[in-house]
Amino acid sequence: MYNVHPVPLKRIPELIKRMPKAELHIHIEGSLEPELIFKLAKKNNIAIPYDSVQALRAAYAFTNLQSFLDIYYAGASVLINEEDFYEMAYAYFLKAAQDHVVHAELFFDPQTHTIRGVPMQAIIEGLSRACQQAQQELGITSCLILCFLRHLDEDDAFKTLEEALPFRQHWVGVGLDSSEVGHPPEKFAKVFAKCKELGFKLVAHAGEEGPPEYIWSALDVLGVQRIDHGVQSINDPELIKRLRAQRIPLTVCPLSNLKLKVFEELSQHNAAKLLSYGLCVTLNSDDPAYFGGYINENFLQTFEALGLGAKEAYAFAHNSFEASFMSVAQKEKCFHDLKVCFESFVENDA
């Protein structure tokens, strides 16, 4: 690992904002800001149970994952046609560019939309068009990861996979999200086996609110390459050893964990401790429109709360590229650019 030069703590925010990074845990429907929800609701003649943008934002007082999901699905109801999905995703990319995100891997939840009669083609092609434009105009590379909703049954997941396969050139992998507790990974063993057979990348939410056993199941039963969240792994020393030995990434989302009461205070968050154990931890925004910040805000608030410095900033950014599904050549370029950024920062600080 690159020998990181010390940087004064007062300059860490500037370094965080400047350094290139990848975002690997972003639910694109969770980037749907209230202003855009109202705009699309009016365009599509969709009634929403809030009188104003301010009233909707005020409702973002969650007590757990399920209380968030109830509002999340209501917000997504305004997405009807391809243009809506394109506009939502490109709005995210504009914010990501401001945060110096150079690569993003976007989760999307087709079942949230197909159950309302929205065609799979409109969902995937709208998102894909935004990805293509982001690369052309903003220089951000990206890919799409289709997530199965774990509160629904596996038959519905298979149906979703079948509907999405005609558009497989637009997406690279599958994930598992929504209500975790009571819906263990093994519930989706067969559909993940099929996706592996088809050559898709595999990831899954595990160990956010659910126990460490869900992380074991995601690895051993589903065969995932990356764990989304994974903060409960701290409670299982043998799991920590495995995650470290196999260099299995954890896509951690601090402000999400705070908002959903996984941790009562950000100063209690274990991202830095997991990093100190030698794990491949990354920082991400999850559902930034609902949880109070995009990726830089997650970095800034976490670093302030935990008193972290340049060494951790470099490690989190480096891990984000290592854990991504970019090509080896793309990763090497990102590693180089990250190192150049830090060296330039130190030179200017001298």
C-alpha positions as CSV (number, residue, x, y, z in Angstrom):
1,M,0.0,0.0,0.0
2,Y,1.1,3.5,-0.8
3,N,2.9,5.3,2.1
4,V,0.5,8.1,2.9
5,H,2.0,11.4,4.0
6,P,0.4,12.9,7.1
7,V,-2.1,15.7,6.4
8,P,-3.2,18.3,9.0
9,L,-6.7,17.3,10.2
10,K,-8.1,20.7,9.2
11,R,-7.2,19.9,5.6
12,I,-8.8,16.4,5.5
13,P,-12.2,17.7,4.3
14,E,-10.5,19.3,1.3
15,L,-8.6,16.1,0.6
16,I,-11.8,14.0,0.8
17,K,-13.6,16.3,-1.6
18,R,-10.7,16.3,-4.1
19,M,-9.7,12.6,-4.2
20,P,-11.2,10.3,-6.8
21,K,-13.4,7.5,-5.5
22,A,-15.9,4.8,-6.6
23,E,-19.4,4.4,-5.2
24,L,-20.4,0.8,-4.9
25,H,-23.6,0.9,-2.8
26,I,-26.1,3.4,-4.3
27,H,-29.8,2.5,-4.8
28,I,-30.7,4.7,-7.7
29,E,-34.3,5.0,-6.5
30,G,-32.9,6.2,-3.2
31,S,-31.3,9.2,-5.0
32,L,-34.8,10.5,-5.9
33,E,-34.9,13.9,-4.3
34,P,-38.3,15.3,-3.1
35,E,-38.1,18.1,-5.7
36,L,-37.9,15.5,-8.5
37,I,-40.6,13.3,-6.8
38,F,-43.0,16.3,-7.0
39,K,-42.0,17.2,-10.5
40,L,-42.5,13.6,-11.8
41,A,-45.8,13.2,-9.8
42,K,-47.2,16.3,-11.5
43,K,-46.0,15.2,-14.9
44,N,-47.4,11.6,-14.5
45,N,-50.5,12.7,-12.6
46,I,-49.6,10.6,-9.6
47,A,-51.0,11.4,-6.2
48,I,-48.6,11.4,-3.3
49,P,-49.6,11.8,0.4
50,Y,-47.6,14.9,1.1
51,D,-48.5,18.6,0.5
52,S,-45.1,19.9,-0.2
53,V,-41.4,19.1,-0.6
54,Q,-40.9,20.3,3.0
55,A,-43.6,17.9,4.3
56,L,-42.0,15.0,2.5
57,R,-38.5,15.8,3.8
58,A,-40.0,16.1,7.3
59,A,-41.3,12.5,7.0
60,Y,-37.7,11.2,6.7
61,A,-37.6,10.4,10.4
62,F,-37.0,6.7,10.4
63,T,-36.9,4.2,13.3
64,N,-35.6,1.2,11.3
65,L,-35.2,-0.2,7.9
66,Q,-38.9,-1.0,7.3
67,S,-40.0,2.5,8.2
68,F,-37.7,3.8,5.6
69,L,-38.8,1.3,3.0
70,D,-42.4,2.3,3.3
71,I,-41.6,5.9,2.2
72,Y,-39.0,4.7,-0.3
73,Y,-41.5,2.6,-2.2
74,A,-44.1,5.5,-2.1
75,G,-41.5,7.8,-3.6
76,A,-40.6,5.4,-6.4
77,S,-44.3,5.3,-7.5
78,V,-43.8,8.5,-9.5
79,L,-41.4,6.6,-11.9
80,I,-43.5,5.6,-15.0
81,N,-41.6,5.8,-18.2
82,E,-38.0,5.6,-19.6
83,E,-37.5,9.3,-19.4
84,D,-38.2,9.3,-15.7
85,F,-35.6,6.6,-15.0
86,Y,-33.1,8.5,-17.1
87,E,-33.8,11.8,-15.4
88,M,-33.4,10.3,-11.9
89,A,-30.1,8.5,-12.7
90,Y,-28.6,11.5,-14.5
91,A,-29.4,13.7,-11.6
92,Y,-27.4,11.3,-9.4
93,F,-24.5,11.4,-11.8
94,L,-24.4,15.2,-11.7
95,K,-24.0,15.0,-7.9
96,A,-21.5,12.2,-8.1
97,A,-19.4,14.3,-10.5
98,Q,-19.3,17.1,-7.9
99,D,-18.0,14.6,-5.3
100,H,-15.3,13.3,-7.6
101,V,-16.8,9.9,-8.1
102,V,-15.2,8.4,-11.2
103,H,-17.0,5.1,-11.2
104,A,-20.4,4.1,-9.8
105,E,-22.2,0.8,-9.6
106,L,-25.9,1.4,-9.4
107,F,-28.5,-0.9,-7.7
108,F,-32.0,-0.8,-9.2
109,D,-35.1,-2.6,-8.0
110,P,-37.3,-3.6,-11.0
111,Q,-39.9,-5.4,-8.9
112,T,-40.8,-2.0,-7.3
113,H,-41.8,-0.8,-10.8
114,T,-43.0,-3.9,-12.7
115,I,-45.6,-4.6,-10.0
116,R,-47.1,-1.2,-11.0
117,G,-47.1,-2.2,-14.7
118,V,-43.9,-0.3,-15.7
119,P,-42.2,-2.2,-18.5
120,M,-38.8,-3.7,-17.7
121,Q,-37.5,-2.2,-20.9
122,A,-38.3,1.3,-19.8
123,I,-36.5,0.8,-16.5
124,I,-33.3,-0.6,-17.8
125,E,-33.0,1.4,-21.0
126,G,-33.7,4.7,-19.1
127,L,-31.0,3.9,-16.5
128,S,-28.6,2.7,-19.2
129,R,-29.0,5.9,-21.2
130,A,-28.1,7.9,-18.2
131,C,-25.0,5.7,-17.6
132,Q,-23.8,6.2,-21.2
133,Q,-24.3,10.0,-21.0
134,A,-22.5,10.2,-17.7
135,Q,-19.5,8.6,-19.3
136,Q,-19.6,10.8,-22.4
137,E,-20.2,14.1,-20.6
138,L,-18.9,13.6,-17.1
139,G,-16.2,11.0,-17.5
140,I,-17.9,8.7,-15.0
141,T,-17.9,5.0,-15.8
142,S,-20.7,2.9,-14.3
143,C,-22.6,-0.3,-14.4
144,L,-26.0,-1.5,-13.3
145,I,-26.8,-4.2,-10.7
146,L,-30.3,-5.7,-10.7
147,C,-31.6,-6.3,-7.1
148,F,-34.2,-8.8,-6.0
149,L,-36.5,-7.7,-3.3
150,R,-36.1,-10.2,-0.5
151,H,-39.5,-9.6,1.1
152,L,-41.0,-11.2,-2.1
153,D,-40.6,-14.9,-2.9
154,E,-38.0,-16.6,-5.1
155,D,-40.5,-17.3,-7.8
156,D,-41.0,-13.6,-8.3
157,A,-37.2,-13.2,-8.4
158,F,-37.0,-15.8,-11.2
159,K,-39.8,-14.0,-13.1
160,T,-37.9,-10.7,-12.8
161,L,-34.7,-12.3,-14.0
162,E,-36.5,-13.8,-17.0
163,E,-38.0,-10.4,-17.9
164,A,-34.7,-8.7,-17.6
165,L,-32.6,-11.1,-19.6
166,P,-33.5,-9.7,-23.0
167,F,-31.7,-6.5,-21.8
168,R,-28.7,-8.2,-20.2
169,Q,-26.2,-6.2,-22.2
170,H,-27.2,-3.2,-20.0
171,W,-26.5,-4.8,-16.6
172,V,-23.7,-6.8,-15.1
173,G,-24.8,-8.4,-11.8
174,V,-27.5,-9.1,-9.3
175,G,-28.0,-8.2,-5.7
176,L,-30.4,-8.7,-2.8
177,D,-32.0,-5.9,-0.9
178,S,-35.2,-4.7,1.0
179,S,-36.3,-6.0,4.4
180,E,-33.5,-8.1,5.8
181,V,-34.6,-9.5,9.1
182,G,-36.7,-12.7,8.5
183,H,-35.6,-13.0,4.9
184,P,-32.2,-14.9,5.0
185,P,-30.1,-15.2,1.9
186,E,-30.8,-18.9,1.5
187,K,-34.3,-18.0,0.5
188,F,-32.8,-17.0,-2.9
189,A,-30.3,-19.8,-3.3
190,K,-31.7,-21.2,-6.6
191,V,-32.1,-17.9,-8.4
192,F,-28.5,-16.8,-7.4
193,A,-27.2,-20.2,-8.6
194,K,-28.9,-19.5,-12.0
195,C,-27.4,-16.0,-12.1
196,K,-24.0,-17.4,-11.4
197,E,-24.5,-19.9,-14.2
198,L,-25.4,-17.1,-16.5
199,G,-22.1,-15.3,-15.7
200,F,-23.5,-12.4,-13.6
201,K,-21.6,-10.7,-10.8
202,L,-23.2,-11.5,-7.4
203,V,-23.6,-9.2,-4.3
204,A,-26.1,-9.2,-1.4
205,H,-27.1,-7.0,1.5
206,A,-26.3,-8.9,4.7
207,G,-25.4,-8.0,8.2
208,E,-27.0,-4.5,8.3
209,E,-29.8,-5.3,10.8
210,G,-29.5,-9.1,10.3
211,P,-27.0,-11.2,12.2
212,P,-23.5,-12.3,11.1
213,E,-25.1,-15.7,10.1
214,Y,-26.7,-13.9,7.1
215,I,-23.2,-12.9,5.9
216,W,-22.0,-16.5,6.1
217,S,-25.1,-17.5,4.1
218,A,-24.6,-14.8,1.5
219,L,-21.0,-16.1,1.0
220,D,-21.6,-19.9,1.3
221,V,-25.1,-20.3,-0.1
222,L,-25.4,-17.5,-2.6
223,G,-21.7,-17.3,-3.5
224,V,-21.5,-13.5,-3.5
225,Q,-18.4,-11.6,-4.3
226,R,-19.2,-8.6,-2.2
227,I,-21.2,-7.9,1.0
228,D,-23.4,-4.8,1.1
229,H,-23.3,-3.3,4.6
230,G,-21.8,-6.1,6.7
231,V,-21.3,-4.1,9.8
232,Q,-22.6,-6.9,12.0
233,S,-19.5,-8.9,11.1
234,I,-17.8,-7.2,14.0
235,N,-19.7,-9.6,16.3
236,D,-18.1,-12.7,14.8
237,P,-14.3,-13.1,15.1
238,E,-14.2,-16.1,12.7
239,L,-16.1,-14.2,10.1
240,I,-13.7,-11.3,10.4
241,K,-10.8,-13.7,9.8
242,R,-12.5,-15.0,6.7
243,L,-13.4,-11.6,5.3
244,R,-9.8,-10.5,5.8
245,A,-8.2,-13.7,4.4
246,Q,-10.4,-13.7,1.3
247,R,-10.4,-9.9,0.9
248,I,-14.2,-9.8,0.6
249,P,-15.4,-6.2,0.3
250,L,-17.9,-4.6,2.6
251,T,-19.8,-1.7,1.1
252,V,-20.5,0.3,4.3
253,C,-23.0,3.2,4.4
254,P,-22.5,5.3,7.6
255,L,-25.2,7.9,7.3
256,S,-27.7,5.2,6.4
257,N,-26.7,3.2,9.5
258,L,-27.1,6.3,11.6
259,K,-30.5,7.2,10.1
260,L,-31.9,3.7,10.5
261,K,-30.6,3.4,14.1
262,V,-28.1,0.6,13.4
263,F,-25.8,3.0,15.4
264,E,-27.2,5.6,17.7
265,E,-24.3,8.0,17.2
266,L,-21.9,8.3,14.2
267,S,-19.0,8.2,16.8
268,Q,-20.1,4.6,17.5
269,H,-19.7,3.5,13.9
270,N,-17.4,0.6,13.3
271,A,-16.2,1.4,9.7
272,A,-12.7,2.5,11.0
273,K,-12.4,-0.5,13.3
274,L,-13.3,-2.9,10.5
275,L,-10.7,-1.1,8.3
276,S,-8.1,-1.5,11.1
277,Y,-8.7,-5.2,11.1
278,G,-7.5,-5.3,7.5
279,L,-10.9,-5.7,5.8
280,C,-11.7,-4.2,2.4
281,V,-14.1,-1.6,3.7
282,T,-15.6,1.1,1.4
283,L,-17.8,4.1,2.2
284,N,-21.0,4.8,0.3
285,S,-24.2,6.7,0.4
286,D,-26.9,4.0,0.1
287,D,-30.1,6.1,-0.4
288,P,-28.7,9.6,-0.2
289,A,-31.9,11.5,-0.8
290,Y,-33.3,9.9,2.3
291,F,-30.3,9.6,4.6
292,G,-28.9,13.1,4.6
293,G,-25.9,13.0,2.2
294,Y,-24.2,11.8,-0.9
295,I,-20.8,10.1,-0.8
296,N,-18.6,13.0,0.2
297,E,-21.0,13.9,3.0
298,N,-20.7,10.3,4.3
299,F,-16.9,10.7,4.3
300,L,-16.9,14.1,5.9
301,Q,-19.3,13.3,8.7
302,T,-17.7,9.9,9.4
303,F,-14.2,11.3,9.4
304,E,-15.1,14.1,11.8
305,A,-17.0,11.8,14.1
306,L,-14.2,9.2,14.3
307,G,-11.2,11.6,14.0
308,L,-9.8,9.9,10.9
309,G,-7.0,11.2,8.7
310,A,-5.3,10.9,5.3
311,K,-4.3,7.2,5.8
312,E,-7.9,6.2,6.2
313,A,-9.1,8.4,3.3
314,Y,-6.6,6.8,1.0
315,A,-7.5,3.3,2.2
316,F,-11.3,3.8,1.7
317,A,-10.8,5.2,-1.8
318,H,-8.3,2.6,-2.8
319,N,-10.6,-0.1,-1.5
320,S,-13.5,1.3,-3.5
321,F,-11.5,0.7,-6.7
322,E,-10.2,-2.7,-5.7
323,A,-13.8,-3.8,-4.8
324,S,-15.4,-2.6,-8.0
325,F,-16.3,-4.6,-11.0
326,M,-14.0,-2.5,-13.3
327,S,-11.5,-4.1,-15.5
328,V,-7.9,-4.6,-14.2
329,A,-6.7,-1.8,-16.5
330,Q,-9.4,0.6,-15.2
331,K,-8.5,-0.2,-11.6
332,E,-4.8,0.4,-12.3
333,K,-5.6,3.8,-13.8
334,C,-7.7,4.7,-10.8
335,F,-5.0,3.6,-8.3
336,H,-2.5,5.8,-10.2
337,D,-4.9,8.8,-10.3
338,L,-5.5,8.4,-6.5
339,K,-1.8,8.3,-5.8
340,V,-1.2,11.4,-8.0
341,C,-4.0,13.2,-6.1
342,F,-2.5,12.5,-2.7
343,E,1.1,13.4,-3.9
344,S,-0.1,16.7,-5.4
345,F,-2.1,17.5,-2.3
346,V,1.0,17.0,-0.1
347,E,3.2,19.0,-2.5
348,N,0.8,21.9,-2.4
349,D,0.6,21.7,1.4
350,A,4.4,21.9,1.8
